[in-house]
Amino acid sequence: MEYKYKNRTKQNKTGFYLSLAVLIVICLLYLAPFFFMLITSFKPGQEMLRKGLTLKIDFDIMTFNNYRILFFEDNRYLSWFKNSLIIAAIYTSFSVFFSSLVGYGLAVYKFRGRRFLFLLVLLVMMIPLEILLLPLYRLMIELKLMNTYLGVVLPFAVSPFAVFFFRQYAMGIPRDLIEAARVDGCGEFRIFFKIVVPLMKPAFGAMTILMALTSWNTFVWPLVVLRSSDKLTLPIGLMSLLTPYGNSYDMIMPGAVISVIPVAALFFMNQKAFIEGLTAGGVKQ
């Protein structure tokens, strides 16, 4: 019996170390492109054209000159960065606020057509963006929202995925709390903001990170809506540096490195709520 226990413990340890080794290898594979980008950002752009992406650290040619050009000689990057921050802030605020209201309504209120509306939400999640581009483009022209921040944000102010996520989370909230608040005379909006929102804090944390990340990396729709160079977002601005007449890697690489910082900072500030929200979102009572 003791021999079997020791043998099982040994097998468990072996499985643990094998799993750990596999996870480390996967992490390194995911981090490798970022390290390539980080090292290359300190090298002259011509060096990458000659030798390509490499992990070789050569202090003789590595300088901060690319970052100096990025921040002090070319104002375009700061303008793109500001535009991305504004759009991400507006988009995240709108999508989290409106999606939480819709998700809460679908989870708590019983009315005719509720299941049909939820089915529509699921169907919208499955429609590719490319199918919606033309009708949305014509709608933005009709509303005179082309080349504006609102034109980028408005069509996606309510996210079907966020609605689904908030609905699933709200279904785990005890109905007795809501009924007790109603008996005490609380209005529906007061119940939502004073009782439901604090209970759904992990869900809000998780969705804030996901929606901000989605907006920060969105490329296709802003490319359709935004026209002038001073309104471009970071992904489109950095892409515009790739031209048939030459690629400005001196700005692309440091620009890409700096673009990671806001979303990484947001994740580290909300990682606890993010993990709790993702793990508890489907719990029902």
C-alpha positions as CSV (number, residue, x, y, z in Angstrom):
1,M,0.0,0.0,0.0
2,E,2.8,2.4,1.0
3,Y,4.7,1.4,-2.2
4,K,1.6,2.3,-4.3
5,Y,1.3,5.6,-2.6
6,K,4.9,6.5,-3.2
7,N,4.7,5.4,-6.8
8,R,1.6,7.5,-7.3
9,T,3.3,10.5,-5.7
10,K,6.3,10.1,-7.9
11,Q,4.0,9.9,-11.0
12,N,2.2,13.1,-9.9
13,K,5.5,15.0,-9.5
14,T,6.7,13.8,-12.9
15,G,3.4,14.9,-14.5
16,F,3.7,18.3,-12.7
17,Y,7.2,19.0,-13.9
18,L,6.3,17.8,-17.5
19,S,3.3,20.2,-17.5
20,L,5.4,23.0,-16.1
21,A,8.0,22.4,-18.9
22,V,5.4,22.5,-21.6
23,L,3.9,25.7,-20.2
24,I,7.3,27.4,-20.0
25,V,8.0,26.4,-23.7
26,I,4.5,27.8,-24.7
27,C,5.2,31.0,-22.8
28,L,8.6,31.5,-24.5
29,L,7.0,30.9,-27.9
30,Y,4.4,33.6,-27.1
31,L,6.9,36.0,-25.7
32,A,9.6,35.5,-28.5
33,P,8.0,38.0,-31.0
34,F,7.9,40.6,-28.3
35,F,11.5,40.1,-27.4
36,F,12.4,40.3,-31.1
37,M,10.5,43.5,-31.4
38,L,12.0,45.0,-28.2
39,I,15.6,44.3,-29.2
40,T,15.1,45.5,-32.8
41,S,13.5,48.8,-31.5
42,F,17.0,49.8,-30.2
43,K,18.7,49.1,-33.5
44,P,18.8,51.2,-36.7
45,G,16.1,50.2,-39.2
46,Q,18.7,49.3,-41.8
47,E,20.1,46.7,-39.5
48,M,16.8,44.8,-39.6
49,L,16.7,45.0,-43.4
50,R,20.2,43.5,-43.6
51,K,19.9,40.8,-41.0
52,G,16.1,40.5,-40.3
53,L,14.7,39.9,-36.8
54,T,17.3,38.5,-34.4
55,L,17.7,38.0,-30.7
56,K,21.3,39.1,-30.9
57,I,22.1,41.9,-28.4
58,D,24.7,44.2,-29.9
59,F,25.4,47.2,-27.6
60,D,27.6,48.8,-30.2
61,I,24.7,49.6,-32.5
62,M,21.8,49.7,-29.9
63,T,20.7,53.2,-29.0
64,F,17.7,55.2,-27.9
65,N,17.7,57.2,-31.1
66,N,14.6,55.5,-32.5
67,Y,12.6,56.5,-29.3
68,R,14.0,60.1,-29.5
69,I,12.8,60.4,-33.1
70,L,9.4,58.9,-32.1
71,F,8.7,61.3,-29.3
72,F,10.6,64.5,-30.2
73,E,11.0,64.7,-34.0
74,D,7.9,63.2,-35.4
75,N,4.6,64.3,-33.8
76,R,2.5,61.8,-35.7
77,Y,3.0,59.0,-33.2
78,L,1.8,61.0,-30.2
79,S,-1.3,62.1,-32.2
80,W,-2.0,58.4,-33.1
81,F,-1.5,57.4,-29.5
82,K,-3.8,60.1,-28.2
83,N,-6.5,59.1,-30.7
84,S,-6.3,55.4,-29.7
85,L,-6.5,56.4,-26.0
86,I,-9.6,58.5,-26.6
87,I,-11.4,55.9,-28.7
88,A,-10.5,53.1,-26.3
89,A,-11.8,55.1,-23.4
90,I,-15.1,56.0,-25.1
91,Y,-15.6,52.5,-26.6
92,T,-14.9,50.8,-23.3
93,S,-17.2,53.1,-21.3
94,F,-20.0,52.7,-23.7
95,S,-19.8,49.0,-24.3
96,V,-19.4,48.1,-20.6
97,F,-22.2,50.4,-19.5
98,F,-24.8,49.6,-22.1
99,S,-24.0,45.9,-22.4
100,S,-24.3,45.5,-18.6
101,L,-27.7,47.1,-18.7
102,V,-28.9,44.9,-21.5
103,G,-27.4,41.7,-20.0
104,Y,-28.9,42.5,-16.6
105,G,-32.3,43.1,-18.2
106,L,-32.2,39.8,-20.1
107,A,-31.2,37.9,-17.0
108,V,-33.6,39.4,-14.4
109,Y,-36.7,40.7,-16.1
110,K,-39.3,38.3,-17.5
111,F,-41.1,39.6,-20.5
112,R,-42.5,38.4,-23.8
113,G,-39.7,37.9,-26.4
114,R,-36.9,37.7,-23.9
115,R,-35.6,34.4,-25.3
116,F,-35.9,35.8,-28.9
117,L,-33.8,38.8,-28.0
118,F,-31.2,36.6,-26.4
119,L,-31.2,34.5,-29.5
120,L,-30.6,37.6,-31.6
121,V,-27.6,38.5,-29.4
122,L,-26.1,35.1,-30.0
123,L,-26.8,35.4,-33.8
124,V,-25.1,38.8,-33.9
125,M,-22.0,37.3,-32.2
126,M,-21.7,34.9,-35.1
127,I,-21.9,37.5,-37.9
128,P,-18.4,38.4,-39.3
129,L,-17.6,42.1,-39.3
130,E,-16.9,42.0,-43.0
131,I,-20.6,41.4,-43.8
132,L,-21.6,44.5,-41.8
133,L,-19.0,46.8,-43.2
134,L,-20.9,48.1,-46.2
135,P,-24.3,48.8,-44.4
136,L,-22.4,50.4,-41.5
137,Y,-20.3,52.5,-43.8
138,R,-23.5,53.9,-45.5
139,L,-25.1,54.5,-42.1
140,M,-22.1,56.5,-41.0
141,I,-22.3,58.6,-44.1
142,E,-26.0,59.3,-43.5
143,L,-25.3,60.3,-39.9
144,K,-22.3,62.4,-41.0
145,L,-20.0,60.6,-38.6
146,M,-17.2,59.8,-41.1
147,N,-13.8,60.7,-39.8
148,T,-15.0,61.1,-36.2
149,Y,-14.4,59.3,-32.9
150,L,-18.1,58.7,-32.6
151,G,-18.2,57.1,-36.0
152,V,-15.6,54.5,-34.8
153,V,-17.3,53.8,-31.5
154,L,-21.1,54.1,-32.1
155,P,-21.7,50.9,-34.2
156,F,-20.1,48.8,-31.5
157,A,-21.3,50.7,-28.4
158,V,-23.2,47.5,-27.3
159,S,-21.1,44.4,-27.6
160,P,-23.0,41.1,-28.1
161,F,-20.2,39.2,-26.3
162,A,-20.3,41.6,-23.4
163,V,-24.2,41.3,-23.2
164,F,-23.9,37.5,-23.1
165,F,-21.2,37.6,-20.5
166,F,-23.1,40.1,-18.2
167,R,-26.3,38.1,-18.6
168,Q,-24.6,34.9,-17.5
169,Y,-23.1,36.7,-14.6
170,A,-26.3,38.4,-13.6
171,M,-28.1,35.1,-13.5
172,G,-26.0,34.1,-10.5
173,I,-27.2,37.1,-8.4
174,P,-29.8,36.0,-5.8
175,R,-33.3,37.2,-6.7
176,D,-34.1,37.7,-3.0
177,L,-31.8,40.7,-2.9
178,I,-33.5,42.4,-5.8
179,E,-37.0,41.6,-4.5
180,A,-36.0,42.8,-1.0
181,A,-34.8,46.1,-2.5
182,R,-38.0,46.5,-4.4
183,V,-40.0,45.9,-1.2
184,D,-38.0,48.6,0.5
185,G,-39.0,51.1,-2.3
186,C,-35.8,51.1,-4.4
187,G,-36.3,52.0,-8.1
188,E,-34.9,49.8,-10.8
189,F,-32.0,52.0,-11.7
190,R,-31.1,52.4,-8.0
191,I,-31.2,48.6,-7.6
192,F,-28.9,48.2,-10.5
193,F,-26.3,50.8,-9.5
194,K,-26.4,50.3,-5.7
195,I,-26.8,46.5,-5.5
196,V,-26.1,44.8,-8.8
197,V,-23.1,46.7,-9.9
198,P,-21.1,46.0,-6.7
199,L,-22.0,42.3,-6.9
200,M,-20.8,42.3,-10.6
201,K,-17.6,44.1,-9.9
202,P,-15.4,41.1,-11.2
203,A,-17.5,41.0,-14.4
204,F,-17.0,44.7,-14.9
205,G,-13.2,44.3,-14.4
206,A,-13.0,41.5,-16.9
207,M,-15.1,43.2,-19.5
208,T,-13.2,46.5,-19.1
209,I,-9.9,44.8,-20.0
210,L,-11.4,42.8,-22.9
211,M,-13.2,45.8,-24.4
212,A,-10.2,48.1,-24.0
213,L,-8.0,45.5,-25.6
214,T,-10.5,45.0,-28.4
215,S,-10.7,48.7,-29.2
216,W,-6.9,49.2,-28.9
217,N,-6.2,46.5,-31.5
218,T,-9.1,47.1,-33.8
219,F,-7.9,47.8,-37.3
220,V,-10.5,47.3,-40.0
221,W,-13.4,49.5,-38.9
222,P,-11.3,52.5,-38.0
223,L,-9.5,52.1,-41.3
224,V,-12.9,52.4,-43.1
225,V,-14.1,55.4,-41.0
226,L,-11.1,57.5,-40.4
227,R,-9.7,59.6,-43.3
228,S,-7.3,62.3,-42.2
229,S,-3.9,61.4,-40.8
230,D,-4.4,63.4,-37.6
231,K,-7.4,61.1,-36.7
232,L,-5.7,57.8,-37.3
233,T,-5.3,55.3,-34.5
234,L,-2.0,53.5,-33.6
235,P,-2.5,50.3,-35.6
236,I,-3.4,52.3,-38.8
237,G,-0.8,54.9,-38.2
238,L,2.0,52.3,-37.8
239,M,0.7,50.5,-40.9
240,S,0.9,53.7,-42.9
241,L,4.7,53.7,-42.3
242,L,4.9,50.6,-44.6
243,T,5.0,52.0,-48.1
244,P,6.1,50.8,-51.5
245,Y,8.9,53.4,-51.3
246,G,10.4,52.2,-48.0
247,N,9.4,50.9,-44.6
248,S,10.2,53.1,-41.6
249,Y,11.2,50.4,-39.1
250,D,13.0,53.1,-37.1
251,M,9.5,54.2,-36.0
252,I,7.5,51.0,-36.4
253,M,9.4,48.9,-33.8
254,P,9.6,51.4,-30.9
255,G,6.1,52.5,-31.7
256,A,4.8,48.9,-31.4
257,V,6.7,48.4,-28.1
258,I,5.2,51.6,-26.6
259,S,1.7,50.6,-27.8
260,V,1.8,47.5,-25.5
261,I,2.3,49.5,-22.3
262,P,-1.3,50.9,-21.8
263,V,-3.0,47.5,-22.2
264,A,-0.4,45.8,-20.1
265,A,-0.8,48.4,-17.3
266,L,-4.6,48.1,-17.5
267,F,-4.3,44.3,-17.2
268,F,-2.0,44.4,-14.2
269,M,-4.2,46.9,-12.4
270,N,-7.3,44.8,-12.9
271,Q,-5.9,41.3,-13.1
272,K,-7.6,40.1,-9.9
273,A,-11.0,41.3,-11.1
274,F,-10.3,39.9,-14.5
275,I,-9.5,36.4,-13.3
276,E,-12.5,36.4,-10.8
277,G,-14.8,37.6,-13.6
278,L,-13.8,35.0,-16.0
279,T,-13.9,32.1,-13.5
280,A,-17.2,33.1,-11.8
281,G,-19.1,34.5,-14.8
282,G,-21.1,31.3,-15.4
283,V,-21.9,30.5,-11.8
284,K,-25.7,30.3,-11.1
285,Q,-27.6,30.1,-7.9
